[in-house]
Amino acid sequence: MPRVGSKELATSIITMRVVRGRSNPKNDEFRDFELDIEVFVPMTQWFIKDSNLRPFAIMGEIHRSLNNKTIDGLGKMTGGDFQINFLTDEISCYEMVYGFTSYD
């Protein structure tokens, strides 16, 4: 879990971490990686002016930016599945999962 430190601000935080890398079972010259993106949103900031809620608006922008995009040196990003990671009285955390295959 990334360490974001204690915050007293009412702002959202996005963290990224590579959580897994493994040899591709079909071709050992490639490695498959899993990238997790966590979206932390204070409960006081959930509502925004349009019909969307802030965590889902943020995840929608991340998905539009990453899904099916090729990143030089890494490969094509795919995924975007998400789940709630945790929820407290102060903050929510959603986790998104993307994968990419890199040539070794």
C-alpha positions in Angstrom: 0.0 0.0 0.0 1.5 3.4 -0.9 2.2 5.7 1.9 0.5 9.0 1.3 1.0 10.4 4.8 -1.5 12.1 7.0 -3.6 14.7 5.3 -5.9 17.3 6.7 -6.8 18.6 3.2 -10.1 17.9 1.5 -8.5 16.9 -1.8 -8.5 13.6 -3.7 -5.3 11.6 -4.1 -4.4 9.1 -6.8 -1.6 6.6 -6.3 -0.1 4.0 -8.8 1.8 0.9 -8.0 3.1 -2.1 -10.0 1.9 -5.0 -8.0 2.8 -8.0 -10.1 5.2 -9.0 -12.9 5.4 -12.5 -14.3 6.6 -14.3 -17.3 4.1 -14.5 -20.1 3.1 -18.2 -20.4 2.8 -18.1 -24.2 6.2 -16.4 -24.9 9.0 -16.2 -22.3 10.5 -13.1 -24.1 7.5 -11.1 -22.7 6.5 -10.2 -19.1 3.0 -9.4 -18.0 2.5 -6.6 -15.4 -0.4 -5.5 -13.3 -0.7 -1.9 -12.4 -3.1 -0.8 -9.6 -4.4 2.7 -9.3 -6.0 3.8 -6.0 -8.3 6.8 -5.9 -8.7 8.3 -2.4 -11.6 10.7 -2.1 -12.6 12.5 1.2 -16.3 11.8 2.0 -16.9 15.6 2.1 -15.8 15.8 -1.6 -18.0 13.0 -3.1 -20.7 15.3 -4.6 -19.9 17.5 -7.6 -22.1 19.8 -9.6 -23.0 17.5 -12.4 -24.8 14.1 -12.1 -21.6 12.2 -11.4 -20.0 11.4 -8.1 -16.4 12.5 -7.7 -14.7 9.0 -7.3 -16.5 7.8 -10.5 -15.7 10.9 -12.4 -12.0 10.5 -11.5 -12.0 6.9 -12.4 -13.7 7.7 -15.7 -11.0 10.2 -16.6 -8.3 7.7 -15.7 -9.9 5.0 -17.8 -10.2 7.3 -20.8 -6.5 8.2 -20.4 -5.1 4.7 -20.0 -7.3 2.0 -21.5 -6.0 0.7 -24.9 -3.2 3.3 -24.9 0.3 2.2 -25.8 3.0 3.6 -23.6 6.5 3.6 -25.1 8.7 1.1 -23.4 5.9 -0.6 -21.5 3.2 -1.8 -23.9 -0.5 -1.5 -24.4 -2.5 -0.8 -21.2 -5.8 -2.7 -20.9 -8.3 -3.1 -18.1 -10.1 -0.6 -15.9 -12.0 -3.0 -13.6 -12.5 -1.5 -10.2 -13.6 -2.3 -6.7 -13.8 -0.5 -3.4 -10.7 -1.0 -1.4 -11.9 0.5 1.9 -14.4 3.0 3.2 -14.2 5.0 6.5 -16.1 7.9 7.9 -13.5 10.3 6.4 -12.4 8.8 3.1 -13.1 6.3 0.4 -10.6 4.3 -1.6 -11.3 2.7 -5.0 -8.8 0.4 -6.7 -8.5 0.1 -10.5 -6.5 -2.6 -12.2 -4.7 -2.4 -15.5 -2.3 -4.8 -17.3 0.4 -4.4 -19.9 2.8 -6.8 -21.5 6.5 -5.7 -21.9 9.2 -7.2 -24.2 12.2 -8.3 -22.1 
